Amino acid sequence: MADQVAEQTKASAEVTQPILVDLGKQRPKRIKALKQGNGKLWKEVVDVLDEVKGSLGEEADGKIFVPVILVYRKQSRRFRRGFPLLPSP
């Protein structure tokens, strides 16, 4: 009995590579719609999931795909005037 549970845990704990999708720079309205599960960006995420499921074929049967979406803002680099970044030797 314990062997069967261990085998099932191993089978369900199979690690697959994550799929990264770069949606590029987007307007705040589109990001807000994405957070609500609507809009063009959400449709693009769903299309990518469908494409991945199609490419996996029978391997995708019984697996649950969970999209993890990261929204970030690139901060600009600020330089201080008059202060060197590294001390001179």
Secondary structure, 3 states (H helix, E strand, C coil): CHHHHHHHHHHHCCCCCCCCCCCCCCCHHHHHHHHCCCHHHHHHHHHHHHHHHHHHHHHHCCCCCCCCCCCCCCCCCCCCCCCCCCCCC
